[in-house]
């Protein structure tokens, strides 16, 4: 059977899809309200560090290609199962469950903020999630078609809105205020944590790399281009905001992007930005839902998550992961959890784990350069281990600057510490009891890559006879 392959535009759309979220548009307004156009430098630094991390991930993909979970397999071969579970479960599974719930809630809230339908906002949110579950259950081709259209409409709309504001072509009145309010480099550095949030997610291209044409070129190119395109678009938005919205209003608004649209073009701008918000939510949740299922399947293949994540439907979609994250988002919206004010804080908590997973990815590159210097790689980060080390140190610096308020930052670190302990206990139990592996002993690269093949499961199954029933080592049925 000939599998349909995705082109470079789909790779870019996947990277863009997760990065540009409604919460990112809110963060963009918040950063602008504090530094004005000075926030552009914070954005550029954060983007540069994330580009270096994207290059590291591209090298890992070139060293160990065609892996379903991507980052999980790289870390298993680099640092062993304990760190893999901590970074992947904490950095991606927990983070996506929280972020996806918030994003889908914003969809319903945006509708009622303008049209006042009288219908609870969660109804629209749940309907949207159900629609995306159905689409993702139809396989990667349907996912890509939705992602391509939505992502490029999203970027196109925001770019046009940014250009109108930058060139002063809006119908609204401009405001008289200093364009750059950054007083020192410490002000710039203090906003790096917020700026980092604007560029996370391009690595979600990795899990679908097997479905990408010419993946050795299009995967790294897709990640880097998605970051550069987003930076360019966001620079235009920042400049436009400084011209049309006062910093006080931006900082006080829960929807600064809609505020900007209204100041720029009146009611037309408000409706346009609501349309953009809907695109951002659909794009983010759609991309996360698909990539989440691939990552869970990848971890199941290396026996770090239950084997039911490997089950596919007739269209070859990993439906268990899709249903789980979709179910979590639906439940969070129905009970009202995703509209809680504390969830903005909790997203920051989850992002710290995401940053840690980026640091681990950069360290993996250095480890493999030392351990396997002559292994064939179709792509290598230039200048040896220098750039991965710079990326790791830069990301650690952004963790320290996750929030400009020391009290809030300490609270974030406290909760992260508690989550870390819980995940560590789970990791120890899973490694020692379930898979019986040393916590920090890396699995050889050839074996990790062999796990991708279904024959590996057959060759390594252990059959026990209980009441004339066969049970495999991986818990998979014979059917």
C-alpha beads as a LAMMPS data file, in Angstrom:
LAMMPS data file: protein, C-alpha beads

479 atoms
478 bonds

1 atom types
1 bond types

-500.0 500.0 xlo xhi
-500.0 500.0 ylo yhi
-500.0 500.0 zlo zhi

Masses

1 110.0

Atoms # bond

1 1 1 0.000 0.000 0.000
2 1 1 1.405 3.422 -0.978
3 1 1 1.287 5.780 1.973
4 1 1 0.512 9.407 1.208
5 1 1 3.407 11.697 2.052
6 1 1 3.275 15.228 3.407
7 1 1 5.270 18.025 1.779
8 1 1 7.259 20.928 3.231
9 1 1 4.134 23.139 3.567
10 1 1 2.543 20.505 5.827
11 1 1 5.710 20.322 7.925
12 1 1 5.688 24.111 8.310
13 1 1 1.954 24.081 9.059
14 1 1 2.435 21.500 11.815
15 1 1 5.175 23.582 13.428
16 1 1 3.196 26.794 13.072
17 1 1 0.023 25.060 14.215
18 1 1 1.127 24.362 17.740
19 1 1 3.213 27.496 18.191
20 1 1 0.570 30.106 17.328
21 1 1 -2.082 29.685 20.003
22 1 1 -4.599 32.117 21.440
23 1 1 -2.632 32.151 24.681
24 1 1 0.444 33.132 22.642
25 1 1 -1.452 36.082 21.171
26 1 1 -2.298 37.106 24.726
27 1 1 1.368 36.790 25.748
28 1 1 2.363 38.910 22.761
29 1 1 0.145 41.723 24.009
30 1 1 1.423 41.389 27.564
31 1 1 5.065 41.567 26.480
32 1 1 4.369 44.602 24.292
33 1 1 2.603 46.371 27.154
34 1 1 5.765 46.092 29.267
35 1 1 8.574 46.761 26.772
36 1 1 6.917 48.137 23.641
37 1 1 9.070 47.377 20.620
38 1 1 11.841 46.425 23.063
39 1 1 9.979 43.125 23.415
40 1 1 11.099 42.360 19.847
41 1 1 14.643 41.819 21.126
42 1 1 13.375 39.405 23.784
43 1 1 11.450 37.587 21.056
44 1 1 14.460 37.456 18.739
45 1 1 16.693 36.003 21.464
46 1 1 14.102 33.387 22.436
47 1 1 13.543 32.498 18.786
48 1 1 17.307 32.159 18.175
49 1 1 17.697 29.793 21.125
50 1 1 14.743 27.721 19.927
51 1 1 16.189 27.577 16.409
52 1 1 19.380 26.099 17.891
53 1 1 17.267 23.526 19.720
54 1 1 15.399 22.766 16.487
55 1 1 18.752 22.106 14.787
56 1 1 19.681 19.730 17.610
57 1 1 16.414 17.874 17.157
58 1 1 17.039 17.723 13.411
59 1 1 20.417 16.071 14.038
60 1 1 18.821 13.556 16.400
61 1 1 16.234 12.794 13.735
62 1 1 19.007 12.345 11.163
63 1 1 20.889 9.976 13.476
64 1 1 17.778 7.968 14.402
65 1 1 15.263 8.485 11.577
66 1 1 11.706 7.229 11.133
67 1 1 10.840 7.008 14.825
68 1 1 7.228 7.459 15.871
69 1 1 7.853 9.134 19.226
70 1 1 11.021 10.963 18.245
71 1 1 12.206 12.723 21.379
72 1 1 11.322 9.787 23.618
73 1 1 13.487 7.378 21.625
74 1 1 16.396 9.831 21.451
75 1 1 16.414 10.269 25.223
76 1 1 16.034 6.546 25.887
77 1 1 19.179 5.923 23.835
78 1 1 20.961 8.931 25.309
79 1 1 20.108 8.949 29.017
80 1 1 17.988 5.911 29.811
81 1 1 14.332 5.338 30.768
82 1 1 14.142 7.454 33.941
83 1 1 14.955 10.790 32.274
84 1 1 12.831 9.811 29.258
85 1 1 9.701 9.368 31.350
86 1 1 10.323 12.568 33.314
87 1 1 10.830 14.745 30.257
88 1 1 8.224 13.207 27.978
89 1 1 5.378 12.650 30.447
90 1 1 6.066 15.923 32.263
91 1 1 7.140 18.022 29.320
92 1 1 4.578 16.919 26.775
93 1 1 1.737 14.746 28.021
94 1 1 0.901 16.837 31.096
95 1 1 1.597 20.138 29.330
96 1 1 -0.592 19.330 26.338
97 1 1 -3.495 18.191 28.499
98 1 1 -3.435 21.559 30.292
99 1 1 -2.712 23.801 27.314
100 1 1 -5.187 22.065 24.999
101 1 1 -7.971 22.460 27.546
102 1 1 -7.296 26.179 27.901
103 1 1 -7.112 26.734 24.148
104 1 1 -10.377 24.926 23.458
105 1 1 -12.071 26.918 26.241
106 1 1 -10.956 30.169 24.610
107 1 1 -12.787 29.126 21.450
108 1 1 -16.157 29.104 23.216
109 1 1 -15.365 32.223 25.209
110 1 1 -14.476 34.142 22.021
111 1 1 -17.816 33.283 20.437
112 1 1 -19.841 34.434 23.432
113 1 1 -17.754 37.556 23.932
114 1 1 -19.103 38.920 20.649
115 1 1 -22.364 37.162 19.813
116 1 1 -23.763 36.558 23.330
117 1 1 -25.602 33.421 22.234
118 1 1 -26.916 32.495 25.670
119 1 1 -25.396 29.052 25.190
120 1 1 -22.685 28.068 27.706
121 1 1 -19.218 28.601 26.251
122 1 1 -18.159 25.054 27.013
123 1 1 -20.750 23.721 24.546
124 1 1 -18.912 25.390 21.652
125 1 1 -15.572 24.245 23.046
126 1 1 -16.674 20.629 23.352
127 1 1 -18.236 20.681 19.878
128 1 1 -14.952 21.905 18.413
129 1 1 -12.937 19.233 20.237
130 1 1 -15.332 16.503 19.071
131 1 1 -14.991 17.712 15.481
132 1 1 -11.187 17.584 15.694
133 1 1 -11.277 14.133 17.308
134 1 1 -13.358 12.919 14.372
135 1 1 -10.964 14.525 11.867
136 1 1 -7.842 13.070 13.494
137 1 1 -9.437 9.632 13.663
138 1 1 -9.535 9.755 9.861
139 1 1 -5.740 9.592 9.694
140 1 1 -2.735 11.798 9.023
141 1 1 -3.901 12.902 5.569
142 1 1 -7.079 14.538 6.908
143 1 1 -5.079 16.065 9.759
144 1 1 -2.671 17.604 7.246
145 1 1 -5.433 19.006 5.033
146 1 1 -7.018 20.782 8.005
147 1 1 -3.637 21.927 9.318
148 1 1 -2.456 23.320 5.982
149 1 1 -5.576 25.424 5.431
150 1 1 -5.964 26.644 9.008
151 1 1 -2.271 27.387 9.668
152 1 1 -1.740 29.410 6.512
153 1 1 -5.012 31.318 6.941
154 1 1 -3.882 32.054 10.494
155 1 1 -0.414 33.313 9.577
156 1 1 -1.760 35.193 6.558
157 1 1 -4.411 36.996 8.612
158 1 1 -2.011 37.970 11.394
159 1 1 0.602 39.150 8.895
160 1 1 -1.935 41.378 7.138
161 1 1 -3.153 42.781 10.456
162 1 1 0.439 43.415 11.468
163 1 1 1.279 45.131 8.188
164 1 1 -1.763 47.394 8.404
165 1 1 -0.702 48.487 11.869
166 1 1 3.006 48.796 11.057
167 1 1 2.320 50.965 8.004
168 1 1 -0.256 53.063 9.859
169 1 1 -3.072 52.139 7.461
170 1 1 -5.724 51.399 10.091
171 1 1 -9.009 53.279 10.277
172 1 1 -8.571 53.908 14.001
173 1 1 -6.561 56.657 15.652
174 1 1 -2.921 56.147 16.526
175 1 1 -1.728 56.736 20.093
176 1 1 1.119 58.947 21.233
177 1 1 3.531 56.861 23.309
178 1 1 7.174 55.831 23.306
179 1 1 7.703 52.914 20.966
180 1 1 10.479 51.319 23.072
181 1 1 10.073 51.292 26.844
182 1 1 12.925 48.888 27.653
183 1 1 15.347 50.673 29.939
184 1 1 18.161 48.099 30.010
185 1 1 19.228 44.627 28.909
186 1 1 17.977 43.301 32.242
187 1 1 14.486 44.357 31.142
188 1 1 14.970 42.414 27.898
189 1 1 16.284 39.333 29.703
190 1 1 13.483 39.522 32.251
191 1 1 10.931 38.896 29.492
192 1 1 12.716 35.895 27.940
193 1 1 10.505 33.421 29.773
194 1 1 7.371 35.010 28.321
195 1 1 9.003 35.284 24.890
196 1 1 9.958 31.593 24.954
197 1 1 6.277 30.696 25.143
198 1 1 5.782 32.348 21.750
199 1 1 8.062 29.818 20.002
200 1 1 7.535 26.415 21.600
201 1 1 6.205 23.496 19.606
202 1 1 8.076 23.340 16.283
203 1 1 9.451 19.904 17.284
204 1 1 5.968 18.453 16.863
205 1 1 7.012 17.981 13.250
206 1 1 9.303 15.143 14.431
207 1 1 6.585 12.592 15.343
208 1 1 5.066 12.813 11.851
209 1 1 8.475 12.775 10.101
210 1 1 7.833 9.284 8.751
211 1 1 4.925 10.724 6.788
212 1 1 6.953 13.644 5.358
213 1 1 8.485 13.550 1.882
214 1 1 12.277 13.944 1.882
215 1 1 12.213 14.104 5.667
216 1 1 15.983 14.686 5.993
217 1 1 15.513 18.087 4.323
218 1 1 11.906 19.002 5.039
219 1 1 11.840 18.202 8.770
220 1 1 14.679 20.549 9.857
221 1 1 13.715 23.114 7.232
222 1 1 10.076 22.978 8.309
223 1 1 10.977 23.556 11.969
224 1 1 13.344 26.461 11.305
225 1 1 11.059 28.137 8.757
226 1 1 8.063 27.891 11.083
227 1 1 10.027 29.751 13.784
228 1 1 11.328 32.427 11.398
229 1 1 7.905 32.986 9.822
230 1 1 6.286 33.346 13.235
231 1 1 8.969 35.774 14.445
232 1 1 8.449 37.982 11.384
233 1 1 4.681 37.966 11.848
234 1 1 4.902 38.729 15.557
235 1 1 7.305 41.634 14.996
236 1 1 4.688 43.241 12.753
237 1 1 1.969 42.714 15.377
238 1 1 4.142 44.235 18.128
239 1 1 4.884 47.345 16.047
240 1 1 1.201 47.675 15.150
241 1 1 0.129 47.360 18.789
242 1 1 2.535 50.095 19.885
243 1 1 0.955 52.452 17.331
244 1 1 -2.722 51.794 17.960
245 1 1 -3.198 50.597 21.576
246 1 1 -1.970 52.204 24.789
247 1 1 0.306 50.077 26.922
248 1 1 -2.041 50.416 29.891
249 1 1 -4.963 48.978 27.926
250 1 1 -2.812 46.165 26.511
251 1 1 -1.593 45.127 29.948
252 1 1 -5.097 45.173 31.455
253 1 1 -6.817 43.279 28.618
254 1 1 -7.473 39.536 28.752
255 1 1 -7.760 39.577 24.946
256 1 1 -5.162 42.106 23.737
257 1 1 -5.257 40.756 20.178
258 1 1 -8.992 41.497 19.899
259 1 1 -8.389 44.896 21.493
260 1 1 -5.766 45.576 18.819
261 1 1 -8.096 44.492 16.038
262 1 1 -10.821 46.845 17.263
263 1 1 -8.404 49.777 17.642
264 1 1 -7.029 49.106 14.168
265 1 1 -10.173 48.538 12.101
266 1 1 -13.142 48.972 14.436
267 1 1 -15.827 46.266 14.452
268 1 1 -14.326 44.688 11.321
269 1 1 -11.042 44.282 13.163
270 1 1 -12.772 42.701 16.167
271 1 1 -14.564 40.145 14.014
272 1 1 -11.361 39.487 12.082
273 1 1 -9.415 38.835 15.270
274 1 1 -12.139 36.546 16.597
275 1 1 -11.807 34.598 13.347
276 1 1 -8.042 34.514 13.919
277 1 1 -8.594 33.304 17.496
278 1 1 -10.764 30.470 16.236
279 1 1 -8.104 29.525 13.680
280 1 1 -5.419 29.584 16.382
281 1 1 -7.391 27.314 18.684
282 1 1 -8.295 24.849 15.927
283 1 1 -4.721 24.820 14.658
284 1 1 -3.205 24.292 18.118
285 1 1 -5.587 21.605 19.317
286 1 1 -5.528 19.791 15.962
287 1 1 -1.735 19.738 15.837
288 1 1 -1.347 18.740 19.483
289 1 1 -3.960 15.997 19.216
290 1 1 -2.232 14.310 16.285
291 1 1 1.316 14.687 17.583
292 1 1 0.276 13.633 21.089
293 1 1 -0.997 10.318 19.751
294 1 1 2.254 9.721 17.848
295 1 1 4.387 10.533 20.897
296 1 1 2.373 8.200 23.116
297 1 1 2.676 5.442 20.523
298 1 1 6.409 6.045 20.333
299 1 1 6.775 5.725 24.089
300 1 1 4.640 2.576 24.061
301 1 1 6.943 1.052 21.446
302 1 1 9.880 1.459 23.800
303 1 1 7.756 0.136 26.663
304 1 1 7.612 3.362 28.670
305 1 1 3.829 3.725 28.365
306 1 1 1.096 1.058 28.244
307 1 1 0.877 -0.838 24.958
308 1 1 -2.717 0.178 24.248
309 1 1 -1.343 3.466 22.876
310 1 1 -0.116 1.409 19.881
311 1 1 -3.578 0.436 18.732
312 1 1 -4.640 1.804 15.345
313 1 1 -7.956 2.079 13.584
314 1 1 -8.655 1.332 9.932
315 1 1 -7.175 4.637 8.798
316 1 1 -3.902 3.944 10.677
317 1 1 -4.588 6.594 13.327
318 1 1 -3.380 5.957 16.884
319 1 1 -6.882 6.395 18.199
320 1 1 -6.245 5.735 21.907
321 1 1 -3.975 8.775 22.294
322 1 1 -6.421 10.906 20.294
323 1 1 -9.356 9.832 22.463
324 1 1 -7.452 10.326 25.711
325 1 1 -6.289 13.895 25.072
326 1 1 -9.632 14.753 23.493
327 1 1 -11.456 13.299 26.476
328 1 1 -9.314 15.250 28.932
329 1 1 -10.007 18.496 27.074
330 1 1 -13.741 17.795 26.980
331 1 1 -13.853 16.960 30.697
332 1 1 -11.850 20.059 31.637
333 1 1 -14.227 22.290 29.691
334 1 1 -17.420 20.694 31.019
335 1 1 -16.369 21.067 34.667
336 1 1 -15.142 24.617 34.048
337 1 1 -11.536 23.870 34.993
338 1 1 -10.158 25.335 31.771
339 1 1 -11.676 28.745 32.507
340 1 1 -10.058 29.013 35.922
341 1 1 -7.807 32.049 36.370
342 1 1 -5.151 29.794 37.890
343 1 1 -4.663 27.916 34.634
344 1 1 -2.573 30.739 33.176
345 1 1 -0.252 30.119 36.097
346 1 1 -0.421 26.350 35.552
347 1 1 0.578 26.750 31.906
348 1 1 3.766 28.419 33.148
349 1 1 4.287 25.455 35.453
350 1 1 3.933 23.032 32.542
351 1 1 6.180 25.097 30.280
352 1 1 9.108 24.646 32.672
353 1 1 8.960 20.907 31.986
354 1 1 8.800 21.674 28.268
355 1 1 11.964 23.753 28.639
356 1 1 13.663 20.920 30.523
357 1 1 12.852 18.559 27.653
358 1 1 14.551 21.050 25.286
359 1 1 17.650 21.072 27.483
360 1 1 17.676 17.266 27.481
361 1 1 17.420 17.191 23.673
362 1 1 20.475 19.434 23.355
363 1 1 22.405 17.329 25.853
364 1 1 21.477 14.222 23.847
365 1 1 23.245 15.682 20.807
366 1 1 26.429 16.207 22.833
367 1 1 26.212 12.676 24.264
368 1 1 25.861 11.081 20.829
369 1 1 28.682 13.224 19.419
370 1 1 30.953 11.779 22.137
371 1 1 29.594 8.239 22.112
372 1 1 29.055 7.839 18.353
373 1 1 31.305 10.395 16.606
374 1 1 31.509 8.463 13.330
375 1 1 27.883 7.383 13.065
376 1 1 26.337 8.529 9.762
377 1 1 24.258 11.681 9.986
378 1 1 22.690 13.384 6.984
379 1 1 22.433 16.551 9.064
380 1 1 24.794 17.847 11.751
381 1 1 24.635 20.992 13.835
382 1 1 27.682 23.068 12.827
383 1 1 30.579 23.967 15.167
384 1 1 30.571 20.679 17.035
385 1 1 28.903 20.678 20.474
386 1 1 29.064 24.465 20.853
387 1 1 25.572 25.364 19.604
388 1 1 23.730 22.588 21.521
389 1 1 25.497 23.712 24.702
390 1 1 24.590 27.354 24.017
391 1 1 20.967 26.297 23.440
392 1 1 20.866 24.288 26.678
393 1 1 22.365 27.135 28.736
394 1 1 20.075 29.678 27.054
395 1 1 16.995 27.572 27.797
396 1 1 18.071 27.179 31.439
397 1 1 18.404 30.979 31.601
398 1 1 14.852 31.304 30.269
399 1 1 13.606 28.905 32.951
400 1 1 15.075 31.205 35.568
401 1 1 13.217 34.097 33.897
402 1 1 9.915 32.241 33.587
403 1 1 8.243 35.110 35.447
404 1 1 9.458 38.591 36.324
405 1 1 7.842 38.415 39.784
406 1 1 10.179 36.475 42.145
407 1 1 7.276 35.325 44.330
408 1 1 5.369 33.931 41.348
409 1 1 8.538 32.346 39.971
410 1 1 9.228 30.613 43.286
411 1 1 5.660 29.295 43.372
412 1 1 6.092 27.915 39.860
413 1 1 9.329 26.196 40.871
414 1 1 7.684 24.756 44.005
415 1 1 4.833 23.171 42.056
416 1 1 7.276 21.914 39.412
417 1 1 9.289 20.308 42.203
418 1 1 6.200 18.510 43.510
419 1 1 5.290 17.294 40.005
420 1 1 8.881 16.193 39.489
421 1 1 8.762 14.045 42.643
422 1 1 5.457 12.438 41.579
423 1 1 6.806 11.666 38.089
424 1 1 10.056 10.381 39.591
425 1 1 8.140 7.896 41.770
426 1 1 6.110 6.753 38.753
427 1 1 9.276 6.439 36.690
428 1 1 11.081 4.340 39.307
429 1 1 8.106 1.989 39.737
430 1 1 7.585 1.640 35.975
431 1 1 11.278 1.011 35.257
432 1 1 11.857 -1.424 38.114
433 1 1 8.555 -3.285 38.200
434 1 1 7.163 -3.097 34.654
435 1 1 10.158 -3.077 32.317
436 1 1 12.860 -4.176 34.769
437 1 1 15.454 -1.766 33.357
438 1 1 18.217 0.217 35.046
439 1 1 17.046 3.790 35.572
440 1 1 19.953 5.569 33.925
441 1 1 21.340 2.913 31.583
442 1 1 20.887 3.999 27.947
443 1 1 19.428 1.484 25.517
444 1 1 21.716 0.966 22.485
445 1 1 20.658 3.023 19.459
446 1 1 20.225 -0.038 17.168
447 1 1 17.885 -1.653 19.681
448 1 1 15.839 1.522 20.140
449 1 1 15.469 1.829 16.375
450 1 1 14.570 -1.865 16.116
451 1 1 11.685 -1.278 18.528
452 1 1 10.017 0.756 15.775
453 1 1 9.503 -2.393 13.720
454 1 1 6.502 -4.537 14.589
455 1 1 8.706 -7.613 14.172
456 1 1 10.571 -6.525 17.307
457 1 1 7.429 -7.142 19.327
458 1 1 7.029 -10.577 17.814
459 1 1 10.670 -11.532 18.315
460 1 1 10.732 -10.379 21.942
461 1 1 7.337 -11.522 23.142
462 1 1 7.202 -13.817 26.115
463 1 1 4.282 -16.186 26.089
464 1 1 2.713 -17.442 29.246
465 1 1 -0.091 -20.003 29.262
466 1 1 -2.946 -19.221 31.620
467 1 1 -6.215 -21.047 31.086
468 1 1 -5.292 -21.653 27.423
469 1 1 -4.835 -17.890 26.848
470 1 1 -1.652 -16.339 25.516
471 1 1 -0.335 -13.066 26.966
472 1 1 2.537 -11.266 25.345
473 1 1 5.264 -9.348 27.127
474 1 1 3.881 -6.095 25.761
475 1 1 0.318 -6.816 26.700
476 1 1 -0.799 -6.921 23.050
477 1 1 -3.522 -9.326 21.983
478 1 1 -2.918 -11.719 19.097
479 1 1 -5.683 -10.186 17.042

Bonds

1 1 1 2
2 1 2 3
3 1 3 4
4 1 4 5
5 1 5 6
6 1 6 7
7 1 7 8
8 1 8 9
9 1 9 10
10 1 10 11
11 1 11 12
12 1 12 13
13 1 13 14
14 1 14 15
15 1 15 16
16 1 16 17
17 1 17 18
18 1 18 19
19 1 19 20
20 1 20 21
21 1 21 22
22 1 22 23
23 1 23 24
24 1 24 25
25 1 25 26
26 1 26 27
27 1 27 28
28 1 28 29
29 1 29 30
30 1 30 31
31 1 31 32
32 1 32 33
33 1 33 34
34 1 34 35
35 1 35 36
36 1 36 37
37 1 37 38
38 1 38 39
39 1 39 40
40 1 40 41
41 1 41 42
42 1 42 43
43 1 43 44
44 1 44 45
45 1 45 46
46 1 46 47
47 1 47 48
48 1 48 49
49 1 49 50
50 1 50 51
51 1 51 52
52 1 52 53
53 1 53 54
54 1 54 55
55 1 55 56
56 1 56 57
57 1 57 58
58 1 58 59
59 1 59 60
60 1 60 61
61 1 61 62
62 1 62 63
63 1 63 64
64 1 64 65
65 1 65 66
66 1 66 67
67 1 67 68
68 1 68 69
69 1 69 70
70 1 70 71
71 1 71 72
72 1 72 73
73 1 73 74
74 1 74 75
75 1 75 76
76 1 76 77
77 1 77 78
78 1 78 79
79 1 79 80
80 1 80 81
81 1 81 82
82 1 82 83
83 1 83 84
84 1 84 85
85 1 85 86
86 1 86 87
87 1 87 88
88 1 88 89
89 1 89 90
90 1 90 91
91 1 91 92
92 1 92 93
93 1 93 94
94 1 94 95
95 1 95 96
96 1 96 97
97 1 97 98
98 1 98 99
99 1 99 100
100 1 100 101
101 1 101 102
102 1 102 103
103 1 103 104
104 1 104 105
105 1 105 106
106 1 106 107
107 1 107 108
108 1 108 109
109 1 109 110
110 1 110 111
111 1 111 112
112 1 112 113
113 1 113 114
114 1 114 115
115 1 115 116
116 1 116 117
117 1 117 118
118 1 118 119
119 1 119 120
120 1 120 121
121 1 121 122
122 1 122 123
123 1 123 124
124 1 124 125
125 1 125 126
126 1 126 127
127 1 127 128
128 1 128 129
129 1 129 130
130 1 130 131
131 1 131 132
132 1 132 133
133 1 133 134
134 1 134 135
135 1 135 136
136 1 136 137
137 1 137 138
138 1 138 139
139 1 139 140
140 1 140 141
141 1 141 142
142 1 142 143
143 1 143 144
144 1 144 145
145 1 145 146
146 1 146 147
147 1 147 148
148 1 148 149
149 1 149 150
150 1 150 151
151 1 151 152
152 1 152 153
153 1 153 154
154 1 154 155
155 1 155 156
156 1 156 157
157 1 157 158
158 1 158 159
159 1 159 160
160 1 160 161
161 1 161 162
162 1 162 163
163 1 163 164
164 1 164 165
165 1 165 166
166 1 166 167
167 1 167 168
168 1 168 169
169 1 169 170
170 1 170 171
171 1 171 172
172 1 172 173
173 1 173 174
174 1 174 175
175 1 175 176
176 1 176 177
177 1 177 178
178 1 178 179
179 1 179 180
180 1 180 181
181 1 181 182
182 1 182 183
183 1 183 184
184 1 184 185
185 1 185 186
186 1 186 187
187 1 187 188
188 1 188 189
189 1 189 190
190 1 190 191
191 1 191 192
192 1 192 193
193 1 193 194
194 1 194 195
195 1 195 196
196 1 196 197
197 1 197 198
198 1 198 199
199 1 199 200
200 1 200 201
201 1 201 202
202 1 202 203
203 1 203 204
204 1 204 205
205 1 205 206
206 1 206 207
207 1 207 208
208 1 208 209
209 1 209 210
210 1 210 211
211 1 211 212
212 1 212 213
213 1 213 214
214 1 214 215
215 1 215 216
216 1 216 217
217 1 217 218
218 1 218 219
219 1 219 220
220 1 220 221
221 1 221 222
222 1 222 223
223 1 223 224
224 1 224 225
225 1 225 226
226 1 226 227
227 1 227 228
228 1 228 229
229 1 229 230
230 1 230 231
231 1 231 232
232 1 232 233
233 1 233 234
234 1 234 235
235 1 235 236
236 1 236 237
237 1 237 238
238 1 238 239
239 1 239 240
240 1 240 241
241 1 241 242
242 1 242 243
243 1 243 244
244 1 244 245
245 1 245 246
246 1 246 247
247 1 247 248
248 1 248 249
249 1 249 250
250 1 250 251
251 1 251 252
252 1 252 253
253 1 253 254
254 1 254 255
255 1 255 256
256 1 256 257
257 1 257 258
258 1 258 259
259 1 259 260
260 1 260 261
261 1 261 262
262 1 262 263
263 1 263 264
264 1 264 265
265 1 265 266
266 1 266 267
267 1 267 268
268 1 268 269
269 1 269 270
270 1 270 271
271 1 271 272
272 1 272 273
273 1 273 274
274 1 274 275
275 1 275 276
276 1 276 277
277 1 277 278
278 1 278 279
279 1 279 280
280 1 280 281
281 1 281 282
282 1 282 283
283 1 283 284
284 1 284 285
285 1 285 286
286 1 286 287
287 1 287 288
288 1 288 289
289 1 289 290
290 1 290 291
291 1 291 292
292 1 292 293
293 1 293 294
294 1 294 295
295 1 295 296
296 1 296 297
297 1 297 298
298 1 298 299
299 1 299 300
300 1 300 301
301 1 301 302
302 1 302 303
303 1 303 304
304 1 304 305
305 1 305 306
306 1 306 307
307 1 307 308
308 1 308 309
309 1 309 310
310 1 310 311
311 1 311 312
312 1 312 313
313 1 313 314
314 1 314 315
315 1 315 316
316 1 316 317
317 1 317 318
318 1 318 319
319 1 319 320
320 1 320 321
321 1 321 322
322 1 322 323
323 1 323 324
324 1 324 325
325 1 325 326
326 1 326 327
327 1 327 328
328 1 328 329
329 1 329 330
330 1 330 331
331 1 331 332
332 1 332 333
333 1 333 334
334 1 334 335
335 1 335 336
336 1 336 337
337 1 337 338
338 1 338 339
339 1 339 340
340 1 340 341
341 1 341 342
342 1 342 343
343 1 343 344
344 1 344 345
345 1 345 346
346 1 346 347
347 1 347 348
348 1 348 349
349 1 349 350
350 1 350 351
351 1 351 352
352 1 352 353
353 1 353 354
354 1 354 355
355 1 355 356
356 1 356 357
357 1 357 358
358 1 358 359
359 1 359 360
360 1 360 361
361 1 361 362
362 1 362 363
363 1 363 364
364 1 364 365
365 1 365 366
366 1 366 367
367 1 367 368
368 1 368 369
369 1 369 370
370 1 370 371
371 1 371 372
372 1 372 373
373 1 373 374
374 1 374 375
375 1 375 376
376 1 376 377
377 1 377 378
378 1 378 379
379 1 379 380
380 1 380 381
381 1 381 382
382 1 382 383
383 1 383 384
384 1 384 385
385 1 385 386
386 1 386 387
387 1 387 388
388 1 388 389
389 1 389 390
390 1 390 391
391 1 391 392
392 1 392 393
393 1 393 394
394 1 394 395
395 1 395 396
396 1 396 397
397 1 397 398
398 1 398 399
399 1 399 400
400 1 400 401
401 1 401 402
402 1 402 403
403 1 403 404
404 1 404 405
405 1 405 406
406 1 406 407
407 1 407 408
408 1 408 409
409 1 409 410
410 1 410 411
411 1 411 412
412 1 412 413
413 1 413 414
414 1 414 415
415 1 415 416
416 1 416 417
417 1 417 418
418 1 418 419
419 1 419 420
420 1 420 421
421 1 421 422
422 1 422 423
423 1 423 424
424 1 424 425
425 1 425 426
426 1 426 427
427 1 427 428
428 1 428 429
429 1 429 430
430 1 430 431
431 1 431 432
432 1 432 433
433 1 433 434
434 1 434 435
435 1 435 436
436 1 436 437
437 1 437 438
438 1 438 439
439 1 439 440
440 1 440 441
441 1 441 442
442 1 442 443
443 1 443 444
444 1 444 445
445 1 445 446
446 1 446 447
447 1 447 448
448 1 448 449
449 1 449 450
450 1 450 451
451 1 451 452
452 1 452 453
453 1 453 454
454 1 454 455
455 1 455 456
456 1 456 457
457 1 457 458
458 1 458 459
459 1 459 460
460 1 460 461
461 1 461 462
462 1 462 463
463 1 463 464
464 1 464 465
465 1 465 466
466 1 466 467
467 1 467 468
468 1 468 469
469 1 469 470
470 1 470 471
471 1 471 472
472 1 472 473
473 1 473 474
474 1 474 475
475 1 475 476
476 1 476 477
477 1 477 478
478 1 478 479
